[in-house]
């Protein structure tokens, strides 16, 4: 059953940065844009599995550090001529707290 789970504070993530959270389904990357929007997606690029959390955030997109694929943080889809997608995770802000819709289980922040 999916429920809203506290995964951190927006203050823990620098603007245009990310942090990783371990979930029962694997590692997700939680991003903060320059405009303080928050997004969460699987941390593996659909191209070669690069760590998206280590990519460059620009607007509502992230560029994979391995081969420069650009992934939409809103849809999880590769942009431009590239094809592929990653799973998006629904998130919302409650004050400074970041809540995500994930399966209930023990989680550990990295």
C-alpha positions in Angstrom: 0.0 0.0 0.0 1.4 3.4 -1.0 1.2 6.2 1.6 2.8 9.6 2.2 6.2 9.0 3.8 8.6 11.7 5.2 11.8 11.4 3.2 13.6 14.5 4.3 13.7 18.3 4.4 14.0 20.6 1.4 16.7 22.3 3.4 18.8 19.1 3.1 19.0 19.5 -0.7 20.9 22.5 -2.2 19.1 24.4 -5.0 19.9 22.6 -8.3 21.0 19.6 -6.3 19.9 16.1 -5.3 20.1 13.5 -2.5 19.4 9.8 -2.6 16.9 7.8 -0.5 16.7 4.1 -0.2 13.3 2.6 -0.5 12.0 -1.0 -0.6 11.9 -0.6 -4.5 15.5 0.7 -4.7 17.3 4.0 -4.7 15.5 7.1 -5.7 16.9 10.6 -6.4 15.2 13.6 -4.9 15.9 16.8 -6.7 15.4 20.5 -5.8 15.2 23.1 -8.6 16.4 26.7 -8.4 12.7 27.6 -8.0 12.4 25.2 -5.0 10.3 22.6 -6.8 10.9 19.1 -5.6 10.9 15.9 -7.8 11.8 12.3 -7.2 12.8 9.7 -9.8 14.7 6.4 -10.0 18.4 7.2 -9.7 19.4 5.2 -12.8 19.5 6.7 -16.3 17.6 4.6 -18.8 20.6 4.7 -21.2 23.4 3.0 -19.3 22.3 3.2 -15.6 24.2 6.4 -14.8 23.6 8.0 -11.4 21.1 10.8 -12.2 21.5 12.2 -8.6 25.0 13.2 -9.7 23.8 15.0 -12.8 23.4 18.7 -13.5 19.9 20.1 -12.7 18.6 22.8 -15.1 15.0 23.9 -15.0 12.9 20.8 -14.4 15.4 18.5 -16.0 18.6 16.7 -15.1 21.6 15.8 -17.4 23.1 12.4 -16.7 26.8 12.7 -15.8 27.8 9.7 -18.0 26.6 10.4 -21.5 24.6 13.7 -21.2 21.1 12.3 -21.7 18.6 14.9 -20.5 15.7 13.5 -18.3 12.6 15.4 -17.5 12.1 15.5 -13.7 8.3 16.0 -14.3 7.7 13.0 -16.6 10.8 10.8 -16.2 11.2 10.8 -20.0 14.4 11.4 -22.0 14.3 14.6 -23.9 15.5 15.5 -27.4 16.4 12.6 -29.8 17.0 10.1 -27.0 14.3 7.6 -26.0 13.7 6.0 -22.7 12.3 6.9 -19.3 12.6 6.4 -15.6 10.0 5.9 -12.9 8.7 9.1 -11.3 7.7 9.2 -7.6 5.0 11.5 -6.5 6.2 14.0 -3.9 4.8 17.1 -2.1 6.0 19.7 0.3 4.5 20.1 3.7 6.3 23.2 5.0 10.0 22.3 4.7 9.2 18.5 4.9 9.4 16.4 1.7 6.8 13.6 1.6 6.8 10.9 -1.1 4.1 8.3 -2.1 6.0 5.1 -1.6 5.3 1.7 -0.2 5.5 1.6 3.6 8.6 0.0 4.9 11.8 0.9 6.7 13.9 3.4 4.7 17.4 4.8 5.2 18.7 8.1 3.8 22.1 8.0 2.3 
